[in-house]
Every structure is written in C-alpha cells, then in structure tokens.
Amino acid sequence: MTAISLGMPDVPAKLADRRVSRKIQVGPVAVGGDAPVSVQSMTTTRTADIGATLQQIAELTASGCQIVRVACPTQDDADALATIARKSQIPVIADIHFQPKYVFQAIEAGCAAVRVNPGNIKKFDDQVREIAKTASEAGTPIRIGVNAGSLDKRLLAKYGKATPEALVESALWECSLFEEHGFRDIKISVKHNDPVVMVNAYRLLAQRCDYPLHLGVTEAGPAFQGTIKSAVAFGALLSEGIGDTIRVSLSAPPAEEVKVGIQILESLGLRQRRLEIVSCPSCGRAQVDVYKLADEVTAGLEGMEVPLRVAVMGCVVNGPGEAREADLGVASGNGKGQIFVKGEVIKTVPESKIVETLIDEAQKIAEQMEKDGIASGEPVVTTAG
C-alpha cells in the first residue's frame, strides 16, 4: 500500500479581516493599518537604575519583545529616559502618571512614544494643547491608556463603576481634546481586569474610532491565571480583527509575558509559527512515557530556528494520524516507535532510540529549511489529543 504524504495541515490564513485603523510609527515599529500585530512588555526595574533596566530590555528583546514600556514615577526616572531610549535595541515608551511635566521630558529624551493615563494626571486636559504641539513637532505618538482602576472620578460618578461605556467615553474624550489641536498620532487602550468587560470595551471602541488599539487585560494575575485571561480576551478580539498591539500582563518575569503573547499570535495564525511540538496529553492507552519523551525532545531541539512541527504521540489511536500530518513525528507503542517524515514512515526504532532519532531527523529537516531560506524562532510546546 502506498503511503500518502499529507504534510502540514491546511489552516485558515486568517480568522477575520483586520479592522481598518490608521497607522502610527512607534520608532521603527509600525502599529495599526496593515502592520502585523506587535508584542509589548514592561520593565519591572527602577527606571532610574539604567544598567538594570537596559539589561532587562536586552532580555526582553532576546525573547521577541518588539516594544518596551518603562515606568516614570520620579524625576530620577525621567532623567534616565534619554540614556535608556538611546541604548535600547527596541522602541521605548515612557509610562507617565501623575506628573505631566514628565511627558515633555520623555518626548525631549527621544522616547518612541509616551503613554499617559488621563485619570491619574491632574489638570491633564488643561495641558493637552502644549503636549500635542510638543509631540507633533517631535513626531512622538501618544498612547491614551485608560485603566479601570484609575478611571476619572467624573465618569465613575456617572456610570457607578468602570463599565465598558465609561472606559470608552474616557478614552474618546481625551482623543477629542488632542483632535482639537490637530493631533491624531494616537493609539488607545481601555484595560480592565475582567476579560468580559475588557472585550466589550474594545468592541465598542473599535466601532467608534479608527485609532490603533493596544490590547491588555490589566492586573491579569499570576502566570497561569493571567495567561488564561489574556488568551481568552485576546483570542476573542483578534479573531474579530480587533487589536494592533498586545501586552500580556502577568505577575511573572516580563519575558514570560512576551512568550505568552507570541504564542497567542501564533495560535491565531497572526504570526508565523515556530518550532511546534505536538504531544498527546497521555491516557490509559499510552504505552510509553509521553511526558518524558516530549520533555526530552523539547530540550534536544531548544534553539532551533525553523517553523517545524514535531508530533510526539503515545498510542495507535491518534498517533499515526498526528505523526503523518506533522513535518516529523513518532507514533509509539509496544516498546518501539514509527518515525514519520512528511507523512511517510521512514523507520521503526526501539523506544530507547526515539528521542535521538527525532532530534537527528529534525536537524536534517532544519538544515534543508535553512538552505531554502526558511527561518523562525524558538521552540513552542502545545498539546493535542
């Protein structure tokens, strides 16, 4: 019987047409319009500690972060912005609360953009004219970042709490003040810790303006909880074409935020998938230690920079099918494993040789991909079955 080479399964190129938004430039990174959805994070160091902040930015850059935000609560932090913006490998956004004078200093320092939270800046509305003029002359975009936890008291009084309508009204009011002075180099975020409220706020906002939108579930929580909340909210919006840049907010090291954000985009087909290891969750049918196999294969392929799907399967029910559909795979059972390459069985090896064989075959495929000019990023592990 002739084996049929199925290769990689077909996936939709996109889930929905992207919402039409205006495009802005955050340094060299385009946001909005037809630009790819970008991934952001925020440093956790004291910005005034220039060395520590630049070190963390370097780590974020290595993890795939495209834009980084730094907090600026004090004068010492503001004084550090010029050096950080100059030495950072990726665009730096200054995060300004409470003190509007730091907005001007951030622009002068050469930050790629400035985030302002109108609900936290006293008399902010009175200074919009000057901020708009200064930002326009420097070509610096402004992110109007509305947060449920710091909503303007007037809107809290009107709506009773941070509803989607309250968040959107706050953002659009501030936009209107900038628009009065001809400034539209703006992106908006309306963050809430409840994914349902957040999703409804962005849906409403998307209907009422054409500004690029920065997605975020604020104070999402520890790594596991925050990952789930962010994935649910971002998945809902991005699958509708809403969202131009994202930040996953986790109570975890910033590089973890970036990894989650990248994986969300890859899962939705909004970014080219990198090395993906498809492994079954195991069950009573499994005749090998799937967890151990998957971990060892992942470790052995760490650092491989090609979009390669590797299936590590533990039984004869889903194993052969998943292995055939992957670029490379193994269907295990009875102390041995059938090795598949591009849908065809190339050999059967003892269980003790499965990991070694998969790594060898993956390296052969990767070398050919690199010769063909195909490259991507770092390993990503998902589960199937």
C-alpha positions, 0 to 999 in steps of 0.5 A, spaced: 500 500 500 502 506 498 503 511 503 500 518 502 504 524 504 499 529 507 504 534 510 502 540 514 495 541 515 491 546 511 489 552 516 485 558 515 490 564 513 486 568 517 480 568 522 477 575 520 479 581 516 483 586 520 479 592 522 481 598 518 485 603 523 490 608 521 497 607 522 502 610 527 510 609 527 512 607 534 520 608 532 521 603 527 515 599 529 509 600 525 502 599 529 495 599 526 493 599 518 496 593 515 502 592 520 502 585 523 500 585 530 506 587 535 508 584 542 509 589 548 512 588 555 514 592 561 520 593 565 519 591 572 526 595 574 527 602 577 527 606 571 532 610 574 537 604 575 539 604 567 544 598 567 538 594 570 533 596 566 537 596 559 539 589 561 532 587 562 530 590 555 536 586 552 532 580 555 526 582 553 528 583 546 532 576 546 525 573 547 521 577 541 519 583 545 518 588 539 516 594 544 518 596 551 514 600 556 518 603 562 515 606 568 516 614 570 514 615 577 520 620 579 524 625 576 530 620 577 526 616 572 525 621 567 532 623 567 534 616 565 529 616 559 534 619 554 540 614 556 535 608 556 531 610 549 538 611 546 541 604 548 535 600 547 535 595 541 527 596 541 522 602 541 521 605 548 515 608 551 515 612 557 509 610 562 507 617 565 502 618 571 501 623 575 506 628 573 505 631 566 511 635 566 514 628 565 511 627 558 515 633 555 521 630 558 520 623 555 518 626 548 525 631 549 529 624 551 527 621 544 522 616 547 518 612 541 512 614 544 509 616 551 503 613 554 499 617 559 493 615 563 488 621 563 485 619 570 491 619 574 494 626 571 491 632 574 489 638 570 491 633 564 486 636 559 488 643 561 495 641 558 493 637 552 494 643 547 502 644 549 503 636 549 500 635 542 504 641 539 510 638 543 509 631 540 507 633 533 513 637 532 517 631 535 513 626 531 512 622 538 505 618 538 501 618 544 498 612 547 491 614 551 491 608 556 485 608 560 485 603 566 479 601 570 482 602 576 484 609 575 478 611 571 476 619 572 472 620 578 467 624 573 465 618 569 465 613 575 460 618 578 456 617 572 456 610 570 457 607 578 463 603 576 468 602 570 463 599 565 465 598 558 461 605 556 465 609 561 472 606 559 470 608 552 467 615 553 474 616 557 478 614 552 474 618 546 474 624 550 481 625 551 482 623 543 477 629 542 481 634 546 488 632 542 483 632 535 482 639 537 489 641 536 490 637 530 493 631 533 491 624 531 498 620 532 494 616 537 493 609 539 488 607 545 487 602 550 481 601 555 484 595 560 480 592 565 481 586 569 475 582 567 476 579 560 468 580 559 468 587 560 475 588 557 472 585 550 466 589 550 470 595 551 474 594 545 468 592 541 465 598 542 471 602 541 473 599 535 466 601 532 467 608 534 474 610 532 479 608 527 485 609 532 490 603 533 488 599 539 493 596 544 490 590 547 491 588 555 487 585 560 490 589 566 492 586 573 491 579 569 494 575 575 499 570 576 502 566 570 497 561 569 491 565 571 493 571 567 495 567 561 488 564 561 485 571 561 489 574 556 488 568 551 481 568 552 480 576 551 485 576 546 483 570 542 476 573 542 478 580 539 483 578 534 479 573 531 474 579 530 480 583 527 480 587 533 487 589 536 494 592 533 498 591 539 498 586 545 501 586 552 500 580 556 500 582 563 502 577 568 505 577 575 511 573 572 518 575 569 516 580 563 519 575 558 514 570 560 509 575 558 512 576 551 512 568 550 505 568 552 503 573 547 507 570 541 504 564 542 497 567 542 499 570 535 501 564 533 495 560 535 491 565 531 495 564 525 497 572 526 504 570 526 508 565 523 509 559 527 515 556 530 518 550 532 511 546 534 511 540 538 505 536 538 504 531 544 498 527 546 496 529 553 497 521 555 491 516 557 490 509 559 492 507 552 499 510 552 504 505 552 510 509 553 512 515 557 509 521 553 511 526 558 518 524 558 519 523 551 516 530 549 520 533 555 526 530 552 525 532 545 523 539 547 530 540 550 534 536 544 531 541 539 531 548 544 534 553 539 532 551 533 530 556 528 525 553 523 517 553 523 517 545 524 512 541 527 514 535 531 508 530 533 510 526 539 504 521 540 503 515 545 498 510 542 495 507 535 489 511 536 491 518 534 498 517 533 499 515 526 494 520 524 498 526 528 505 523 526 503 523 518 500 530 518 506 533 522 513 535 518 516 529 523 513 525 528 513 518 532 507 514 533 509 509 539 507 503 542 509 496 544 516 498 546 518 501 539 516 507 535 514 509 527 518 515 525 514 519 520 517 524 515 512 528 511 507 523 512 511 517 510 514 512 515 521 512 514 523 507 520 521 503 526 526 504 532 526 501 539 523 506 544 530 507 547 532 510 540 526 515 539 528 521 542 535 521 538 532 519 532 527 525 532 532 530 534 537 527 528 531 527 523 529 534 525 536 537 524 536 534 517 529 537 516 532 544 519 538 544 515 534 543 508 529 549 511 535 553 512 538 552 505 531 554 502 531 560 506 526 558 511 527 561 518 523 562 525 524 562 532 524 558 538 521 552 540 513 552 542 510 546 546 502 545 545 498 539 546 493 535 542 489 529 543 
